[in-house]
Amino acid sequence: MFNAANEECVEAFRAGALPYLGIMETVTRVVEEHDTPGTGTSLTVSDVLEAEAWARARARELTVRTASAEARA
């Protein structure tokens, strides 16, 4: 999840839609929001791919909100 969110944020930064410091803020928020299973939980490849897709989508949502908020400021 971390890497997926980070990749989306870096892309948004490169496109001018997210400030540099917004990368870590957004990645942190994505990781904190995800309901990660506890220790000893078996994960399947499908679980991992689903978490990756969720993290990418959530990071994109947050970068769009950040860009919109900055445009209004």
All heavy atoms as a GROMACS GRO file, in nm:
protein
  550
    1MET      N    1   0.081  -0.119   0.000
    1MET     CA    2   0.000   0.000   0.000
    1MET      C    3   0.086   0.126   0.000
    1MET      O    4   0.054   0.219  -0.071
    1MET     CB    5  -0.088   0.002   0.124
    1MET     CG    6  -0.210  -0.080   0.114
    1MET     SD    7  -0.318  -0.054   0.255
    1MET     CE    8  -0.220   0.028   0.373
    2PHE      N    9   0.186   0.127   0.084
    2PHE     CA   10   0.273   0.244   0.091
    2PHE      C   11   0.328   0.279  -0.048
    2PHE      O   12   0.320   0.394  -0.092
    2PHE     CB   13   0.388   0.218   0.190
    2PHE     CG   14   0.482   0.334   0.204
    2PHE    CD1   15   0.465   0.426   0.305
    2PHE    CD2   16   0.588   0.351   0.116
    2PHE    CE1   17   0.552   0.534   0.318
    2PHE    CE2   18   0.674   0.458   0.127
    2PHE     CZ   19   0.656   0.550   0.229
    3ASN      N   20   0.384   0.180  -0.114
    3ASN     CA   21   0.445   0.205  -0.245
    3ASN      C   22   0.342   0.249  -0.347
    3ASN      O   23   0.367   0.341  -0.426
    3ASN     CB   24   0.519   0.080  -0.293
    3ASN     CG   25   0.611   0.110  -0.408
    3ASN    OD1   26   0.688   0.205  -0.402
    3ASN    ND2   27   0.602   0.031  -0.513
    4ALA      N   28   0.225   0.187  -0.346
    4ALA     CA   29   0.121   0.224  -0.442
    4ALA      C   30   0.078   0.370  -0.421
    4ALA      O   31   0.068   0.448  -0.516
    4ALA     CB   32   0.001   0.130  -0.428
    5ALA      N   33   0.055   0.408  -0.296
    5ALA     CA   34   0.015   0.545  -0.265
    5ALA      C   35   0.127   0.642  -0.301
    5ALA      O   36   0.103   0.750  -0.356
    5ALA     CB   37  -0.022   0.557  -0.118
    6ASN      N   38   0.250   0.605  -0.269
    6ASN     CA   39   0.364   0.690  -0.299
    6ASN      C   40   0.377   0.713  -0.450
    6ASN      O   41   0.400   0.827  -0.495
    6ASN     CB   42   0.492   0.629  -0.243
    6ASN     CG   43   0.609   0.722  -0.258
    6ASN    OD1   44   0.609   0.832  -0.205
    6ASN    ND2   45   0.710   0.678  -0.331
    7GLU      N   46   0.362   0.608  -0.529
    7GLU     CA   47   0.371   0.623  -0.674
    7GLU      C   48   0.266   0.720  -0.728
    7GLU      O   49   0.295   0.804  -0.814
    7GLU     CB   50   0.358   0.487  -0.742
    7GLU     CG   51   0.478   0.398  -0.724
    7GLU     CD   52   0.459   0.259  -0.780
    7GLU    OE1   53   0.349   0.228  -0.833
    7GLU    OE2   54   0.553   0.180  -0.770
    8GLU      N   55   0.145   0.710  -0.676
    8GLU     CA   56   0.038   0.800  -0.720
    8GLU      C   57   0.068   0.944  -0.680
    8GLU      O   58   0.046   1.038  -0.758
    8GLU     CB   59  -0.097   0.757  -0.663
    8GLU     CG   60  -0.146   0.624  -0.715
    8GLU     CD   61  -0.172   0.622  -0.864
    8GLU    OE1   62  -0.216   0.724  -0.921
    8GLU    OE2   63  -0.146   0.517  -0.926
    9CYS      N   64   0.120   0.962  -0.560
    9CYS     CA   65   0.151   1.097  -0.512
    9CYS      C   66   0.267   1.159  -0.589
    9CYS      O   67   0.264   1.279  -0.621
    9CYS     CB   68   0.182   1.094  -0.363
    9CYS     SG   69   0.038   1.061  -0.261
   10VAL      N   70   0.369   1.081  -0.618
   10VAL     CA   71   0.482   1.133  -0.696
   10VAL      C   72   0.434   1.174  -0.835
   10VAL      O   73   0.474   1.280  -0.887
   10VAL     CB   74   0.596   1.030  -0.703
   10VAL    CG1   75   0.701   1.071  -0.806
   10VAL    CG2   76   0.660   1.013  -0.565
   11GLU      N   77   0.348   1.096  -0.893
   11GLU     CA   78   0.293   1.132  -1.024
   11GLU      C   79   0.214   1.263  -1.015
   11GLU      O   80   0.226   1.350  -1.103
   11GLU     CB   81   0.204   1.020  -1.077
   11GLU     CG   82   0.158   1.040  -1.219
   11GLU     CD   83   0.272   1.046  -1.319
   11GLU    OE1   84   0.373   0.977  -1.302
   11GLU    OE2   85   0.259   1.123  -1.417
   12ALA      N   86   0.135   1.280  -0.910
   12ALA     CA   87   0.060   1.405  -0.891
   12ALA      C   88   0.155   1.522  -0.870
   12ALA      O   89   0.133   1.632  -0.923
   12ALA     CB   90  -0.035   1.391  -0.773
   13PHE      N   91   0.263   1.501  -0.796
   13PHE     CA   92   0.363   1.605  -0.776
   13PHE      C   93   0.427   1.645  -0.909
   13PHE      O   94   0.439   1.763  -0.940
   13PHE     CB   95   0.470   1.556  -0.677
   13PHE     CG   96   0.592   1.642  -0.674
   13PHE    CD1   97   0.589   1.767  -0.614
   13PHE    CD2   98   0.711   1.599  -0.732
   13PHE    CE1   99   0.703   1.849  -0.613
   13PHE    CE2  100   0.824   1.678  -0.730
   13PHE     CZ  101   0.820   1.804  -0.671
   14ARG      N  102   0.464   1.547  -0.987
   14ARG     CA  103   0.528   1.574  -1.116
   14ARG      C  104   0.434   1.648  -1.211
   14ARG      O  105   0.479   1.725  -1.296
   14ARG     CB  106   0.578   1.445  -1.179
   14ARG     CG  107   0.693   1.383  -1.097
   14ARG     CD  108   0.744   1.257  -1.159
   14ARG     NE  109   0.813   1.294  -1.283
   14ARG     CZ  110   0.836   1.212  -1.383
   14ARG    NH1  111   0.796   1.087  -1.376
   14ARG    NH2  112   0.898   1.251  -1.491
   15ALA      N  113   0.304   1.625  -1.194
   15ALA     CA  114   0.205   1.692  -1.279
   15ALA      C  115   0.169   1.830  -1.224
   15ALA      O  116   0.088   1.902  -1.282
   15ALA     CB  117   0.079   1.606  -1.289
   16GLY      N  118   0.226   1.866  -1.108
   16GLY     CA  119   0.199   1.996  -1.049
   16GLY      C  120   0.072   2.001  -0.967
   16GLY      O  121   0.025   2.107  -0.929
   17ALA      N  122   0.014   1.884  -0.936
   17ALA     CA  123  -0.113   1.879  -0.864
   17ALA      C  124  -0.096   1.859  -0.713
   17ALA      O  125  -0.195   1.863  -0.640
   17ALA     CB  126  -0.200   1.767  -0.920
   18LEU      N  127   0.026   1.838  -0.667
   18LEU     CA  128   0.050   1.812  -0.525
   18LEU      C  129   0.185   1.872  -0.488
   18LEU      O  130   0.283   1.850  -0.559
   18LEU     CB  131   0.051   1.660  -0.500
   18LEU     CG  132   0.060   1.612  -0.355
   18LEU    CD1  133  -0.068   1.646  -0.280
   18LEU    CD2  134   0.083   1.462  -0.351
   19PRO      N  135   0.191   1.948  -0.378
   19PRO     CA  136   0.321   2.002  -0.337
   19PRO      C  137   0.411   1.889  -0.287
   19PRO      O  138   0.363   1.783  -0.245
   19PRO     CB  139   0.286   2.100  -0.224
   19PRO     CG  140   0.157   2.052  -0.170
   19PRO     CD  141   0.084   1.988  -0.287
   20TYR      N  142   0.541   1.914  -0.289
   20TYR     CA  143   0.638   1.811  -0.249
   20TYR      C  144   0.607   1.754  -0.110
   20TYR      O  145   0.604   1.633  -0.091
   20TYR     CB  146   0.779   1.869  -0.252
   20TYR     CG  147   0.884   1.769  -0.212
   20TYR    CD1  148   0.921   1.667  -0.298
   20TYR    CD2  149   0.945   1.777  -0.087
   20TYR    CE1  150   1.016   1.574  -0.261
   20TYR    CE2  151   1.041   1.685  -0.049
   20TYR     CZ  152   1.076   1.584  -0.137
   20TYR     OH  153   1.171   1.492  -0.099
   21LEU      N  154   0.582   1.842  -0.013
   21LEU     CA  155   0.554   1.795   0.123
   21LEU      C  156   0.420   1.723   0.132
   21LEU      O  157   0.395   1.648   0.227
   21LEU     CB  158   0.560   1.911   0.222
   21LEU     CG  159   0.698   1.976   0.238
   21LEU    CD1  160   0.690   2.093   0.333
   21LEU    CD2  161   0.801   1.874   0.283
   22GLY      N  162   0.335   1.743   0.034
   22GLY     CA  163   0.208   1.673   0.032
   22GLY      C  164   0.220   1.525   0.003
   22GLY      O  165   0.130   1.447   0.033
   23ILE      N  166   0.334   1.485  -0.055
   23ILE     CA  167   0.354   1.343  -0.084
   23ILE      C  168   0.348   1.262   0.045
   23ILE      O  169   0.268   1.170   0.058
   23ILE     CB  170   0.487   1.319  -0.159
   23ILE    CG1  171   0.483   1.385  -0.297
   23ILE    CG2  172   0.516   1.169  -0.170
   23ILE    CD1  173   0.618   1.384  -0.368
   24MET      N  174   0.432   1.295   0.141
   24MET     CA  175   0.438   1.217   0.264
   24MET      C  176   0.309   1.232   0.345
   24MET      O  177   0.261   1.135   0.404
   24MET     CB  178   0.559   1.256   0.349
   24MET     CG  179   0.580   1.162   0.465
   24MET     SD  180   0.564   0.990   0.416
   24MET     CE  181   0.724   0.930   0.431
   25GLU      N  182   0.252   1.351   0.346
   25GLU     CA  183   0.127   1.370   0.419
   25GLU      C  184   0.016   1.280   0.363
   25GLU      O  185  -0.058   1.218   0.437
   25GLU     CB  186   0.083   1.517   0.411
   25GLU     CG  187   0.174   1.612   0.484
   25GLU     CD  188   0.145   1.757   0.453
   25GLU    OE1  189   0.051   1.786   0.376
   25GLU    OE2  190   0.217   1.842   0.507
   26THR      N  191   0.009   1.273   0.232
   26THR     CA  192  -0.095   1.193   0.168
   26THR      C  193  -0.069   1.044   0.187
   26THR      O  194  -0.161   0.968   0.219
   26THR     CB  195  -0.105   1.228   0.018
   26THR    OG1  196  -0.128   1.369   0.006
   26THR    CG2  197  -0.218   1.152  -0.048
   27VAL      N  198   0.054   1.001   0.168
   27VAL     CA  199   0.087   0.859   0.188
   27VAL      C  200   0.057   0.817   0.331
   27VAL      O  201  -0.002   0.711   0.355
   27VAL     CB  202   0.235   0.831   0.151
   27VAL    CG1  203   0.275   0.690   0.192
   27VAL    CG2  204   0.258   0.851   0.002
   28THR      N  205   0.094   0.900   0.427
   28THR     CA  206   0.067   0.870   0.568
   28THR      C  207  -0.082   0.854   0.591
   28THR      O  208  -0.127   0.760   0.658
   28THR     CB  209   0.124   0.980   0.659
   28THR    OG1  210   0.266   0.986   0.641
   28THR    CG2  211   0.091   0.956   0.805
   29ARG      N  212  -0.159   0.944   0.537
   29ARG     CA  213  -0.305   0.936   0.555
   29ARG      C  214  -0.363   0.809   0.494
   29ARG      O  215  -0.447   0.743   0.554
   29ARG     CB  216  -0.371   1.060   0.494
   29ARG     CG  217  -0.517   1.066   0.523
   29ARG     CD  218  -0.573   1.202   0.498
   29ARG     NE  219  -0.718   1.196   0.505
   29ARG     CZ  220  -0.796   1.293   0.466
   29ARG    NH1  221  -0.746   1.405   0.419
   29ARG    NH2  222  -0.926   1.280   0.474
   30VAL      N  223  -0.317   0.774   0.375
   30VAL     CA  224  -0.366   0.652   0.309
   30VAL      C  225  -0.335   0.530   0.395
   30VAL      O  226  -0.423   0.446   0.421
   30VAL     CB  227  -0.305   0.636   0.168
   30VAL    CG1  228  -0.333   0.498   0.111
   30VAL    CG2  229  -0.358   0.743   0.074
   31VAL      N  230  -0.212   0.520   0.443
   31VAL     CA  231  -0.173   0.405   0.525
   31VAL      C  232  -0.254   0.401   0.655
   31VAL      O  233  -0.300   0.294   0.698
   31VAL     CB  234  -0.021   0.407   0.552
   31VAL    CG1  235   0.019   0.302   0.654
   31VAL    CG2  236   0.056   0.387   0.422
   32GLU      N  237  -0.273   0.516   0.718
   32GLU     CA  238  -0.349   0.522   0.843
   32GLU      C  239  -0.496   0.485   0.823
   32GLU      O  240  -0.558   0.427   0.911
   32GLU     CB  241  -0.339   0.660   0.906
   32GLU     CG  242  -0.203   0.687   0.966
   32GLU     CD  243  -0.189   0.829   1.018
   32GLU    OE1  244  -0.276   0.915   0.990
   32GLU    OE2  245  -0.089   0.855   1.088
   33GLU      N  246  -0.552   0.520   0.709
   33GLU     CA  247  -0.694   0.493   0.683
   33GLU      C  248  -0.723   0.347   0.651
   33GLU      O  249  -0.835   0.302   0.669
   33GLU     CB  250  -0.745   0.579   0.567
   33GLU     CG  251  -0.762   0.724   0.602
   33GLU     CD  252  -0.816   0.805   0.486
   33GLU    OE1  253  -0.856   0.747   0.382
   33GLU    OE2  254  -0.819   0.928   0.499
   34HIS      N  255  -0.624   0.276   0.602
   34HIS     CA  256  -0.649   0.137   0.560
   34HIS      C  257  -0.660   0.047   0.682
   34HIS      O  258  -0.585   0.058   0.777
   34HIS     CB  259  -0.538   0.087   0.469
   34HIS     CG  260  -0.573  -0.044   0.406
   34HIS    ND1  261  -0.533  -0.164   0.458
   34HIS    CD2  262  -0.646  -0.074   0.296
   34HIS    CE1  263  -0.579  -0.262   0.384
   34HIS    NE2  264  -0.649  -0.209   0.284
   35ASP      N  265  -0.756  -0.042   0.676
   35ASP     CA  266  -0.778  -0.138   0.785
   35ASP      C  267  -0.690  -0.260   0.762
   35ASP      O  268  -0.732  -0.358   0.701
   35ASP     CB  269  -0.926  -0.177   0.789
   35ASP     CG  270  -0.959  -0.266   0.908
   35ASP    OD1  271  -0.888  -0.258   1.009
   35ASP    OD2  272  -1.055  -0.343   0.898
   36THR      N  273  -0.566  -0.252   0.810
   36THR     CA  274  -0.470  -0.360   0.790
   36THR      C  275  -0.502  -0.475   0.886
   36THR      O  276  -0.520  -0.452   1.004
   36THR     CB  277  -0.327  -0.310   0.815
   36THR    OG1  278  -0.304  -0.198   0.730
   36THR    CG2  279  -0.224  -0.416   0.787
   37PRO      N  280  -0.506  -0.597   0.836
   37PRO     CA  281  -0.532  -0.712   0.923
   37PRO      C  282  -0.423  -0.727   1.030
   37PRO      O  283  -0.309  -0.688   1.009
   37PRO     CB  284  -0.529  -0.832   0.828
   37PRO     CG  285  -0.538  -0.776   0.692
   37PRO     CD  286  -0.488  -0.636   0.698
   38GLY      N  287  -0.460  -0.786   1.140
   38GLY     CA  288  -0.367  -0.805   1.250
   38GLY      C  289  -0.263  -0.913   1.221
   38GLY      O  290  -0.268  -0.983   1.120
   39THR      N  291  -0.169  -0.925   1.312
   39THR     CA  292  -0.063  -1.024   1.301
   39THR      C  293  -0.123  -1.165   1.299
   39THR      O  294  -0.218  -1.195   1.370
   39THR     CB  295   0.032  -1.012   1.423
   39THR    OG1  296   0.082  -0.879   1.426
   39THR    CG2  297   0.148  -1.109   1.413
   40GLY      N  298  -0.066  -1.249   1.216
   40GLY     CA  299  -0.111  -1.387   1.207
   40GLY      C  300  -0.224  -1.408   1.108
   40GLY      O  301  -0.271  -1.519   1.091
   41THR      N  302  -0.266  -1.303   1.042
   41THR     CA  303  -0.373  -1.314   0.944
   41THR      C  304  -0.314  -1.355   0.810
   41THR      O  305  -0.216  -1.297   0.765
   41THR     CB  306  -0.446  -1.179   0.927
   41THR    OG1  307  -0.496  -1.138   1.054
   41THR    CG2  308  -0.560  -1.190   0.830
   42SER      N  309  -0.371  -1.455   0.750
   42SER     CA  310  -0.323  -1.499   0.619
   42SER      C  311  -0.381  -1.409   0.510
   42SER      O  312  -0.501  -1.385   0.506
   42SER     CB  313  -0.367  -1.643   0.592
   42SER     OG  314  -0.308  -1.730   0.684
   43LEU      N  315  -0.293  -1.360   0.427
   43LEU     CA  316  -0.336  -1.277   0.315
   43LEU      C  317  -0.314  -1.351   0.186
   43LEU      O  318  -0.214  -1.421   0.170
   43LEU     CB  319  -0.258  -1.145   0.312
   43LEU     CG  320  -0.277  -1.051   0.430
   43LEU    CD1  321  -0.182  -0.933   0.417
   43LEU    CD2  322  -0.420  -1.004   0.436
   44THR      N  323  -0.404  -1.334   0.094
   44THR     CA  324  -0.390  -1.394  -0.038
   44THR      C  325  -0.336  -1.289  -0.134
   44THR      O  326  -0.335  -1.169  -0.103
   44THR     CB  327  -0.525  -1.445  -0.090
   44THR    OG1  328  -0.612  -1.332  -0.110
   44THR    CG2  329  -0.590  -1.544   0.007
   45VAL      N  330  -0.294  -1.334  -0.250
   45VAL     CA  331  -0.251  -1.240  -0.354
   45VAL      C  332  -0.366  -1.146  -0.388
   45VAL      O  333  -0.347  -1.026  -0.407
   45VAL     CB  334  -0.200  -1.316  -0.479
   45VAL    CG1  335  -0.175  -1.220  -0.593
   45VAL    CG2  336  -0.075  -1.396  -0.446
   46SER      N  337  -0.485  -1.198  -0.392
   46SER     CA  338  -0.602  -1.116  -0.420
   46SER      C  339  -0.619  -1.006  -0.315
   46SER      O  340  -0.652  -0.892  -0.349
   46SER     CB  341  -0.728  -1.204  -0.424
   46SER     OG  342  -0.841  -1.126  -0.450
   47ASP      N  343  -0.597  -1.039  -0.188
   47ASP     CA  344  -0.605  -0.939  -0.081
   47ASP      C  345  -0.504  -0.827  -0.103
   47ASP      O  346  -0.535  -0.709  -0.086
   47ASP     CB  347  -0.578  -1.003   0.056
   47ASP     CG  348  -0.683  -1.101   0.099
   47ASP    OD1  349  -0.801  -1.088   0.057
   47ASP    OD2  350  -0.649  -1.194   0.176
   48VAL      N  351  -0.383  -0.865  -0.139
   48VAL     CA  352  -0.276  -0.767  -0.161
   48VAL      C  353  -0.309  -0.678  -0.280
   48VAL      O  354  -0.294  -0.555  -0.274
   48VAL     CB  355  -0.140  -0.837  -0.178
   48VAL    CG1  356  -0.032  -0.738  -0.217
   48VAL    CG2  357  -0.102  -0.911  -0.050
   49LEU      N  358  -0.356  -0.737  -0.388
   49LEU     CA  359  -0.391  -0.659  -0.507
   49LEU      C  360  -0.508  -0.565  -0.480
   49LEU      O  361  -0.512  -0.452  -0.530
   49LEU     CB  362  -0.420  -0.752  -0.625
   49LEU     CG  363  -0.300  -0.833  -0.675
   49LEU    CD1  364  -0.345  -0.930  -0.784
   49LEU    CD2  365  -0.189  -0.742  -0.724
   50GLU      N  366  -0.602  -0.610  -0.402
   50GLU     CA  367  -0.716  -0.526  -0.364
   50GLU      C  368  -0.670  -0.407  -0.280
   50GLU      O  369  -0.713  -0.294  -0.300
   50GLU     CB  370  -0.818  -0.609  -0.288
   50GLU     CG  371  -0.944  -0.534  -0.252
   50GLU     CD  372  -1.045  -0.621  -0.180
   50GLU    OE1  373  -1.062  -0.738  -0.220
   50GLU    OE2  374  -1.105  -0.572  -0.083
   51ALA      N  375  -0.580  -0.433  -0.186
   51ALA     CA  376  -0.526  -0.325  -0.102
   51ALA      C  377  -0.447  -0.225  -0.186
   51ALA      O  378  -0.457  -0.104  -0.165
   51ALA     CB  379  -0.438  -0.383   0.008
   52GLU      N  380  -0.372  -0.275  -0.283
   52GLU     CA  381  -0.296  -0.187  -0.371
   52GLU      C  382  -0.390  -0.098  -0.452
   52GLU      O  383  -0.369   0.024  -0.462
   52GLU     CB  384  -0.207  -0.267  -0.465
   52GLU     CG  385  -0.132  -0.178  -0.562
   52GLU     CD  386  -0.060  -0.253  -0.671
   52GLU    OE1  387  -0.086  -0.373  -0.692
   52GLU    OE2  388   0.022  -0.188  -0.737
   53ALA      N  389  -0.493  -0.156  -0.508
   53ALA     CA  390  -0.589  -0.079  -0.588
   53ALA      C  391  -0.659   0.026  -0.502
   53ALA      O  392  -0.678   0.141  -0.544
   53ALA     CB  393  -0.691  -0.172  -0.653
   54TRP      N  394  -0.695  -0.012  -0.380
   54TRP     CA  395  -0.760   0.082  -0.289
   54TRP      C  396  -0.666   0.198  -0.257
   54TRP      O  397  -0.706   0.314  -0.260
   54TRP     CB  398  -0.803   0.012  -0.160
   54TRP     CG  399  -0.862   0.109  -0.064
   54TRP    CD1  400  -0.992   0.150  -0.057
   54TRP    CD2  401  -0.792   0.184   0.037
   54TRP    NE1  402  -1.007   0.245   0.041
   54TRP    CE2  403  -0.886   0.267   0.100
   54TRP    CE3  404  -0.660   0.189   0.079
   54TRP    CZ2  405  -0.851   0.354   0.204
   54TRP    CZ3  406  -0.625   0.275   0.182
   54TRP    CH2  407  -0.720   0.356   0.243
   55ALA      N  408  -0.540   0.166  -0.226
   55ALA     CA  409  -0.442   0.269  -0.190
   55ALA      C  410  -0.421   0.367  -0.305
   55ALA      O  411  -0.413   0.488  -0.284
   55ALA     CB  412  -0.311   0.205  -0.149
   56ARG      N  413  -0.412   0.316  -0.426
   56ARG     CA  414  -0.394   0.403  -0.543
   56ARG      C  415  -0.516   0.495  -0.561
   56ARG      O  416  -0.502   0.616  -0.582
   56ARG     CB  417  -0.372   0.321  -0.669
   56ARG     CG  418  -0.237   0.257  -0.676
   56ARG     CD  419  -0.215   0.182  -0.807
   56ARG     NE  420  -0.091   0.110  -0.803
   56ARG     CZ  421   0.029   0.166  -0.821
   56ARG    NH1  422   0.039   0.295  -0.845
   56ARG    NH2  423   0.139   0.092  -0.815
   57ALA      N  424  -0.635   0.438  -0.551
   57ALA     CA  425  -0.757   0.517  -0.568
   57ALA      C  426  -0.769   0.623  -0.458
   57ALA      O  427  -0.804   0.739  -0.485
   57ALA     CB  428  -0.879   0.426  -0.568
   58ARG      N  429  -0.740   0.585  -0.336
   58ARG     CA  430  -0.752   0.679  -0.223
   58ARG      C  431  -0.648   0.791  -0.235
   58ARG      O  432  -0.680   0.908  -0.210
   58ARG     CB  433  -0.736   0.605  -0.090
   58ARG     CG  434  -0.757   0.693   0.030
   58ARG     CD  435  -0.900   0.746   0.035
   58ARG     NE  436  -0.919   0.829   0.151
   58ARG     CZ  437  -0.981   0.946   0.150
   58ARG    NH1  438  -1.038   0.990   0.040
   58ARG    NH2  439  -0.992   1.017   0.259
   59ALA      N  440  -0.527   0.757  -0.274
   59ALA     CA  441  -0.424   0.860  -0.293
   59ALA      C  442  -0.466   0.958  -0.402
   59ALA      O  443  -0.450   1.080  -0.387
   59ALA     CB  444  -0.290   0.796  -0.327
   60ARG      N  445  -0.523   0.907  -0.511
   60ARG     CA  446  -0.571   0.996  -0.618
   60ARG      C  447  -0.682   1.087  -0.567
   60ARG      O  448  -0.684   1.206  -0.598
   60ARG     CB  449  -0.617   0.915  -0.739
   60ARG     CG  450  -0.503   0.860  -0.822
   60ARG     CD  451  -0.550   0.801  -0.955
   60ARG     NE  452  -0.643   0.691  -0.937
   60ARG     CZ  453  -0.608   0.562  -0.934
   60ARG    NH1  454  -0.482   0.528  -0.946
   60ARG    NH2  455  -0.699   0.469  -0.919
   61GLU      N  456  -0.775   1.032  -0.488
   61GLU     CA  457  -0.882   1.115  -0.431
   61GLU      C  458  -0.824   1.228  -0.346
   61GLU      O  459  -0.868   1.342  -0.357
   61GLU     CB  460  -0.971   1.030  -0.339
   61GLU     CG  461  -1.066   0.938  -0.406
   61GLU     CD  462  -1.141   0.853  -0.304
   61GLU    OE1  463  -1.151   0.894  -0.185
   61GLU    OE2  464  -1.189   0.745  -0.340
   62LEU      N  465  -0.730   1.193  -0.261
   62LEU     CA  466  -0.672   1.293  -0.171
   62LEU      C  467  -0.590   1.397  -0.246
   62LEU      O  468  -0.592   1.515  -0.209
   62LEU     CB  469  -0.587   1.225  -0.064
   62LEU     CG  470  -0.664   1.138   0.035
   62LEU    CD1  471  -0.568   1.060   0.124
   62LEU    CD2  472  -0.761   1.221   0.119
   63THR      N  473  -0.521   1.358  -0.351
   63THR     CA  474  -0.443   1.456  -0.426
   63THR      C  475  -0.535   1.552  -0.502
   63THR      O  476  -0.504   1.670  -0.513
   63THR     CB  477  -0.342   1.391  -0.522
   63THR    OG1  478  -0.410   1.305  -0.612
   63THR    CG2  479  -0.236   1.313  -0.446
   64VAL      N  480  -0.646   1.503  -0.550
   64VAL     CA  481  -0.743   1.591  -0.617
   64VAL      C  482  -0.800   1.691  -0.517
   64VAL      O  483  -0.811   1.810  -0.546
   64VAL     CB  484  -0.857   1.509  -0.682
   64VAL    CG1  485  -0.972   1.597  -0.724
   64VAL    CG2  486  -0.803   1.432  -0.802
   65ARG      N  487  -0.831   1.645  -0.397
   65ARG     CA  488  -0.882   1.737  -0.293
   65ARG      C  489  -0.777   1.840  -0.256
   65ARG      O  490  -0.809   1.957  -0.236
   65ARG     CB  491  -0.924   1.659  -0.169
   65ARG     CG  492  -1.050   1.579  -0.188
   65ARG     CD  493  -1.090   1.513  -0.060
   65ARG     NE  494  -1.202   1.422  -0.084
   65ARG     CZ  495  -1.250   1.339   0.005
   65ARG    NH1  496  -1.195   1.334   0.125
   65ARG    NH2  497  -1.351   1.263  -0.024
   66THR      N  498  -0.653   1.797  -0.242
   66THR     CA  499  -0.545   1.889  -0.207
   66THR      C  500  -0.528   1.994  -0.314
   66THR      O  501  -0.516   2.113  -0.286
   66THR     CB  502  -0.412   1.813  -0.185
   66THR    OG1  503  -0.430   1.719  -0.080
   66THR    CG2  504  -0.298   1.906  -0.151
   67ALA      N  505  -0.528   1.952  -0.439
   67ALA     CA  506  -0.513   2.045  -0.551
   67ALA      C  507  -0.629   2.144  -0.554
   67ALA      O  508  -0.610   2.262  -0.577
   67ALA     CB  509  -0.502   1.969  -0.682
   68SER      N  510  -0.751   2.095  -0.530
   68SER     CA  511  -0.868   2.183  -0.530
   68SER      C  512  -0.862   2.284  -0.416
   68SER      O  513  -0.894   2.402  -0.435
   68SER     CB  514  -0.995   2.100  -0.516
   68SER     OG  515  -1.012   2.016  -0.627
   69ALA      N  516  -0.819   2.239  -0.300
   69ALA     CA  517  -0.809   2.328  -0.184
   69ALA      C  518  -0.703   2.436  -0.208
   69ALA      O  519  -0.722   2.552  -0.173
   69ALA     CB  520  -0.777   2.249  -0.058
   70GLU      N  521  -0.591   2.399  -0.266
   70GLU     CA  522  -0.486   2.496  -0.294
   70GLU      C  523  -0.528   2.595  -0.401
   70GLU      O  524  -0.490   2.710  -0.398
   70GLU     CB  525  -0.357   2.424  -0.333
   70GLU     CG  526  -0.291   2.358  -0.215
   70GLU     CD  527  -0.156   2.298  -0.250
   70GLU    OE1  528  -0.112   2.312  -0.365
   70GLU    OE2  529  -0.096   2.239  -0.160
   71ALA      N  530  -0.606   2.550  -0.496
   71ALA     CA  531  -0.653   2.641  -0.602
   71ALA      C  532  -0.746   2.747  -0.544
   71ALA      O  533  -0.747   2.861  -0.592
   71ALA     CB  534  -0.722   2.561  -0.711
   72ARG      N  535  -0.824   2.708  -0.442
   72ARG     CA  536  -0.916   2.804  -0.379
   72ARG      C  537  -0.842   2.900  -0.290
   72ARG      O  538  -0.893   3.009  -0.262
   72ARG     CB  539  -1.021   2.729  -0.300
   72ARG     CG  540  -1.124   2.659  -0.386
   72ARG     CD  541  -1.236   2.606  -0.300
   72ARG     NE  542  -1.189   2.517  -0.195
   72ARG     CZ  543  -1.198   2.386  -0.197
   72ARG    NH1  544  -1.253   2.326  -0.299
   72ARG    NH2  545  -1.153   2.312  -0.097
   73ALA      N  546  -0.725   2.864  -0.239
   73ALA     CA  547  -0.652   2.948  -0.142
   73ALA      C  548  -0.587   3.069  -0.206
   73ALA      O  549  -0.571   3.091  -0.316
   73ALA     CB  550  -0.545   2.865  -0.073
   0.00000   0.00000   0.00000
